[in-house]
Amino acid sequence: MITNEQREKLRGWFAGRLPDDLFEELTEITVDREEITVIGRIPAPRLTEDAPATEREAALDSRVQEFRERTREDRMAVARDAEHRFGRKVSWGVECGGRRTLFTHVAAPVMTRLRQPERQVLDTLIAGGVARSRSDALAWCVRLVQRHTDDWLAELRESLEHVQRVRAQGPDSEPDPAPHADEE
């Protein structure tokens, strides 16, 4: 969990470090304990307004693939610097023509112990064809909770940031120097 200030510093570092012509706009940076995901907007391909949906999809796929190949070395150099500086892997994605595409990103294992009722939920999702494995079923559940509880999770994150600020003001923090008599 990082604070808003840390997130702003991270975003600022990337905004300053990325080549100016890499993205039209740096749209999103997300971070967790293992990974920083950087997403930027790239120009959509020029098509006629009446281009069929199949043509549009193929053009978007091609544009994203071209961007990925052309910018690989630049993105890898930025990722190396960021990984050294922030201690996390860097993943990349783009927004193009209203579609978001993520490139290779971290799939971090999560160890947990589930009781039989929770395992039965996962197994039902597998039997119903919603997921291929318990791992996929658990990821599906997390996405479902995330989709339906964004406001609650945002409030929880804000309260955690408040707790971090209060802890930072505790007795182990650096005290503010006492004002001199001439400053009062």
C-alpha positions in Angstrom: 0.0 0.0 0.0 1.5 3.3 -1.0 0.3 6.8 -0.1 -1.0 9.4 -2.5 2.2 11.3 -2.2 4.3 8.3 -3.1 2.0 7.6 -6.0 2.4 11.2 -7.2 6.2 10.9 -7.0 6.1 7.6 -8.9 3.9 9.2 -11.6 6.2 12.2 -11.7 9.2 10.0 -12.1 7.7 8.2 -15.0 6.4 11.4 -16.6 9.9 12.8 -16.5 11.7 9.6 -17.5 9.6 8.4 -20.4 10.6 9.6 -23.9 8.4 12.5 -24.9 7.2 10.7 -28.0 6.4 7.4 -26.4 2.7 8.1 -25.6 0.2 10.8 -26.5 -0.7 10.8 -22.8 0.4 8.9 -19.7 -3.1 7.8 -18.7 -2.5 5.5 -15.6 0.1 4.1 -13.3 -0.9 1.5 -10.8 1.3 -0.1 -8.2 1.3 -2.9 -5.7 4.0 -4.8 -3.8 5.2 -6.7 -6.8 4.5 -4.6 -9.9 4.2 -1.1 -11.4 1.9 -1.0 -14.5 2.3 1.9 -16.8 -0.5 2.6 -19.4 -0.4 5.3 -22.0 -2.6 6.4 -24.9 -1.3 5.9 -28.5 -2.9 7.2 -31.6 -5.7 5.2 -33.2 -5.2 4.1 -36.8 -6.9 6.3 -39.4 -9.8 4.6 -40.9 -12.9 5.7 -42.8 -15.9 6.3 -40.6 -17.8 3.5 -42.3 -15.0 0.9 -41.9 -16.4 -2.5 -40.8 -15.9 -3.6 -37.2 -13.6 -6.5 -38.4 -11.4 -4.0 -40.2 -11.3 -1.7 -37.1 -10.3 -4.6 -34.8 -7.5 -5.7 -37.2 -6.2 -2.1 -37.4 -6.2 -1.7 -33.6 -4.4 -5.1 -33.2 -1.8 -4.1 -35.7 -1.3 -0.6 -34.2 -0.8 -2.0 -30.7 1.6 -4.7 -32.0 3.6 -2.1 -34.0 3.9 0.1 -31.0 5.0 -2.8 -28.8 7.8 -3.9 -31.2 9.0 -0.3 -32.0 9.2 0.9 -28.4 10.5 -2.3 -26.8 14.1 -1.0 -26.2 13.0 2.3 -24.8 10.4 0.7 -22.5 13.0 -1.9 -21.3 15.5 0.9 -20.5 12.9 2.8 -18.4 11.8 -0.5 -16.8 15.4 -1.4 -15.7 15.8 2.1 -14.1 12.4 1.9 -12.4 13.0 -1.7 -11.2 16.3 -0.7 -9.7 14.9 2.5 -8.1 11.5 1.2 -6.8 12.2 -2.6 -6.3 9.2 -3.7 -8.4 8.8 -5.2 -11.9 7.4 -2.8 -14.5 4.6 -3.9 -16.9 3.2 -1.9 -19.8 -0.1 -1.4 -21.5 -1.7 1.0 -24.0 -5.1 2.5 -24.7 -5.8 2.8 -28.4 -9.1 3.5 -30.1 -11.1 3.0 -26.9 -9.5 -0.4 -26.2 -7.0 -1.2 -23.4 -4.3 -3.8 -24.0 -1.8 -5.0 -21.4 1.5 -6.5 -22.4 3.2 -9.2 -20.4 2.6 -8.6 -16.7 3.3 -10.2 -13.3 1.0 -13.1 -12.2 2.0 -13.2 -8.5 1.2 -16.4 -6.6 -1.0 -15.9 -3.5 -1.0 -18.5 -0.8 -4.1 -19.0 1.1 -5.9 -21.6 3.1 -9.5 -22.1 2.2 -12.1 -24.2 4.1 -14.4 -26.6 2.3 -17.3 -24.1 1.7 -14.9 -21.7 0.0 -13.3 -24.5 -2.1 -16.8 -25.6 -3.1 -17.5 -22.1 -4.4 -14.3 -22.3 -6.5 -15.1 -25.8 -7.7 -18.7 -24.7 -8.7 -17.2 -21.9 -10.9 -14.9 -24.5 -12.5 -17.8 -27.0 -13.1 -19.9 -24.1 -14.6 -17.1 -23.3 -17.1 -16.5 -19.9 -15.6 -12.9 -20.8 -14.7 -10.4 -23.5 -15.6 -8.8 -23.9 -12.2 -9.2 -22.9 -8.6 -6.6 -20.1 -9.2 -8.7 -18.8 -12.2 -11.8 -19.0 -10.1 -10.3 -17.1 -7.2 -9.1 -14.4 -9.6 -12.6 -14.2 -11.0 -14.0 -13.8 -7.5 -11.5 -11.0 -6.7 -12.5 -9.2 -10.0 -16.2 -9.5 -9.1 -15.7 -8.1 -5.6 -13.5 -5.3 -7.1 -16.1 -4.3 -9.6 -18.9 -4.1 -7.0 -17.0 -2.5 -4.1 -14.8 0.2 -5.7 -16.2 2.9 -3.4 -15.7 0.8 -0.3 -12.2 -0.1 -1.3 -11.3 3.5 -2.1 -12.5 4.5 1.4 -10.5 1.7 3.0 -7.3 2.8 1.1 -7.9 6.4 2.2 -8.2 5.3 5.8 -5.0 3.2 5.5 -3.1 6.3 4.2 -4.4 8.2 7.3 -3.1 5.5 9.5 0.4 5.7 7.8 0.4 9.5 8.3 -0.5 9.1 12.0 2.2 6.4 12.5 4.8 8.7 10.9 4.0 11.3 13.6 4.7 8.8 16.4 7.5 8.9 18.9 10.0 7.2 16.6 9.7 10.0 14.0 12.1 12.9 13.7 10.8 15.7 15.9 10.4 19.2 14.4 13.2 21.4 15.6 12.1 23.8 18.4 11.8 27.4 17.2 14.5 29.8 18.3 13.5 32.6 20.6 13.9 35.1 17.8 11.5 33.2 15.5 8.5 33.4 17.9 
